[in-house]
Structures are given as structure tokens and as C-alpha cells.
């Protein structure tokens, strides 16, 4: 996300607005992972996780990714090209 300038004065936002922005950014991040990372695409499909439905209330239901999974599936974590 390259439009961080939108949040330049976030310290003046209400707590509710900050919470809303954080949930939007979380959803965007999870969607990006689903679309660009083979590992997370498979994981979300297998676990029936819809990135657009994840919020702070159910975030704890996402599975942890441990060191063994990273070592086993290292190349599948890449979410950008090799440039």
C-alpha cells in the first residue's frame, strides 16, 4: 500500500476510525496474500478462510505459520516476482 499519506494525521482520528482503518488494511493484506502467495492461497482454500471476512474479533482463528512450514514450503511464500 503506497498511500500512507492518507494516514499522516492518524493521531487525530477517533478510536473507532482507527479501528476501521486497521481492519480494512488487514483485509487488504490477507487478500494480497491469497492472490499472490501460493502457500496462503492453498492454506486459505483448505481452511475455508475468506480474507474479506477476517476481522479483529475472529483473527485468532487464523492458523499460525511455524518455522517447519516455512522451511518446507519456502518458495511458496514468495508473493512478488524475482525482480
C-alpha positions in Angstrom: 0.0 0.0 0.0 1.6 3.2 -1.2 -0.9 5.7 0.1 0.3 6.1 3.6 0.0 9.9 3.2 -3.8 9.3 3.9 -2.9 8.4 7.5 -0.5 11.3 8.1 -2.7 12.7 10.9 -4.0 9.4 12.2 -3.2 10.5 15.7 -6.1 12.9 15.4 -8.6 10.2 14.2 -11.2 8.7 16.6 -10.5 5.3 18.0 -13.4 3.9 16.0 -12.0 5.3 12.8 -8.5 3.9 13.5 -10.0 0.5 14.3 -11.9 0.6 11.0 -8.8 1.6 9.0 -6.8 -1.2 10.7 -9.5 -3.8 9.8 -9.5 -2.5 6.2 -5.7 -2.8 5.9 -5.8 -6.3 7.5 -8.4 -7.4 4.8 -6.3 -5.9 2.0 -3.2 -7.6 3.3 -4.9 -11.0 3.6 -6.4 -10.6 0.1 -2.9 -9.8 -1.3 -1.5 -12.9 0.4 -4.3 -15.0 -1.1 -3.8 -13.6 -4.6 0.0 -13.6 -4.7 1.3 -16.3 -2.3 0.8 -19.9 -3.4 1.2 -21.0 0.3 -1.5 -18.7 1.6 -3.8 -19.4 -1.4 -3.7 -23.1 -0.6 -4.0 -22.6 3.1 -7.0 -20.3 2.9 -8.7 -22.7 0.5 -8.0 -25.7 2.6 -9.1 -23.9 5.8 -12.1 -22.2 4.0 -10.8 -18.8 5.1 -12.3 -15.8 3.3 -9.9 -12.9 3.8 -12.7 -10.4 3.4 -14.5 -11.9 6.4 -11.5 -11.8 8.8 -11.6 -9.1 11.4 -10.2 -8.5 14.9 -13.0 -10.5 16.5 -12.1 -13.7 14.6 -8.4 -13.1 13.8 -7.4 -15.6 16.4 -9.0 -18.3 14.3 -6.3 -18.0 11.6 -3.8 -20.8 11.9 -0.2 -20.0 12.9 2.6 -20.5 10.4 5.5 -22.1 12.1 9.2 -22.5 11.2 8.8 -26.0 9.9 6.1 -24.9 7.4 8.3 -22.0 6.2 11.3 -24.4 5.7 9.1 -27.0 3.9 7.3 -24.5 1.7 9.8 -21.7 1.4 9.3 -20.9 -2.3 5.5 -20.8 -1.9 5.7 -17.9 0.5 7.0 -15.5 -2.2 4.3 -13.0 -3.1 6.3 -10.9 -5.6 8.3 -11.7 -8.7 12.1 -12.4 -8.5 12.9 -8.9 -9.8 
